[in-house]
Amino acid sequence: MIQPSFLRHFGTALFLLLSVSVDDVNSFLSPISSRELPWRGLYPLVQDDLVVQSLRRMLSSSSSSSLSSLRMVASSSVDPTSRKTLSYPELERRIVKLGRSGKTDDALALYSGVDRPTVRIWNAAIDACARARPTRLEEAFDIFENAAHATTTEMDSSTATILKPNVFTFGALMNACSRAGEAKKAVDLLRSMEKDHGIAPNAVVYSSAISACARSVPPKPDVALQLLKEAVEERQLAMNVVGFNAAISACAQASDWENAISILSRMEEAARNNPSDYLVPKPDIVTYGTVFAACERGGQWKTVLKYAESMQEQGLPLDGLSIMSCLHACAELGLAHHALRYLNTMKSVNPTAPQTAKLERFGARKPLSGPDAVAYHVAISACARGGAWKEGIRLLDECREVTGTPANVVA
C-alpha cells in the first residue's frame, strides 16, 4: 500500500552517490520544493557518510548481493513507520494525528507515499495543511486538485487515482480558507461545491466560510451576513452557535455594532420565545463577548453594560475579557462603583481556554486569570472620572501588592 520514496528514486540516489560528493548531493537537494515530497526519502541516504561509503563498496561486488545489501543499509536510515505496510484506516489515523500535532511535513510525507489513497486519507492530508501554522492554503488546494482532476494521460494508467470529493473534503478545504482569512476563495469554493461537484454545503462548511469573512483583511461583514441568511433562511440548515458567532465577529471586526446586536437579539428571542427553533441557537459566553467587542469599537458603552447584566440574568458568567469590556465602559462613563464591582468579580474568575460549542477556539486570546495592571489602571480611571478618589488611591496600593507594578506606572 505504501511505496517508500527511497525505492521510487533508488536509481537516482545511486547515481548521485556514485557521481558526486555528499556535500554536492546536499547542495543539489536543498532547493527542491516541499511539494516534491518523494525526494525527501533521499535525505537519510545522502546525509550519512557511512551509508555513502558502504553503498560504493557494495557496488563493486556482485549485483545480486549488492541489491540485497543496499536495501538493508537504506532501511536502517529510513523511519520504519514510513516503510511498514499499513492498513488504510491506520494510515488515516497517523496522518490525522501528525496533522493535529503540528507535524505537517511528516503528515504530507506519509500521504505522498500512498500509491492509491482513499478519500478519507486524502481529506486527512488536506486537513493537515489547514492546521499548519501558518496555514498551507496553496498546498491544500494542490493536493485537492491533483487527486480530484488527475487523468490517466497525466499519470501511469496502472497507478492513476482519481478521487471524488465529499462534503468532508470541502469542509477541510474551507477550514484552510477560514484559518488563512481568504474570504473570496472561501466563497468561490462554496459556490463550486454544487456547481462543479454536485455536493450541497452543510452547516459546518457555511460556518467556516463565514469565519473566513471575519478573519479577512479587511473583514467582510456584508458577505458574512449574506451567507448566514442563505444558510438559515434559504437552505434551512441547523447552524450551531459557531456560525452565528463568526458572523458577529465579522461585524465586530468592522465596528458594525448594529448588525452584531441584531444577530444577538435574534438569538435571544429564539431562546426566549421559541426554544424549539433548531435553526437559531442560544447565545453563549463567546456570543456576548464578541458583541461587547463590537460595541467597544463603536463607542456604545451603555450597551456593553446592558448586555453584561443580561448575561448574568441568564446565568452566564462573565469571563475575564468580558469584564475588561465592562471596566472600559465604566471608565468612559465615570461609573466608579460599577467598576469596583466588576474588578471584584474579576478576582473570582476561573480562567479556562476560550471555547465555542465545547471546542477550543483557534486563535482566541488567552483568558485572563485575574486583575492585571491594565485592569487596575482602567478601574482607577473610572474612579478618577467618577470622583471616587479614595477608592482610586486604595486601588493604587492594591495594584502594587498584587501585580508588583509601581503606582506611578499604573497612574
Secondary structure, DSSP 8 states (H G I E B T S, - for coil): -B--HHHHTHHHHHHHHHHS-HHHHHHHHTTS-TT-GGGGGGHHHHT-HHHHHHHHHHTTS-HHHHHHHHHHHHHHTS-HHHHS---HHHHHHHHHHHHHTT-HHHHHHHHHTBSS--HHHHHHHHHHHHHSSS--HHHHHHHHHHHHS--TTTS-TTT-------HHHHHHHHHHHHHHT-HHHHHHHHHHHHHHH-----HHHHHHHHHHHHHSSS--HHHHHHHHHIIIIIS-----HHHHHHHHHHHHHTT-HHHHHHHHHHHHHHHHH-TT-TTS----HHHHHHHHHHHHHTT-HHHHHHHHHHHHHTT----HHHHHHHHHHHHHHT-HHHHHHHHHHHHT------EETTEE-TT------S--HHHHHHHHHHHHHHT-HHHHHHHHHHHHHHH---HHHH-
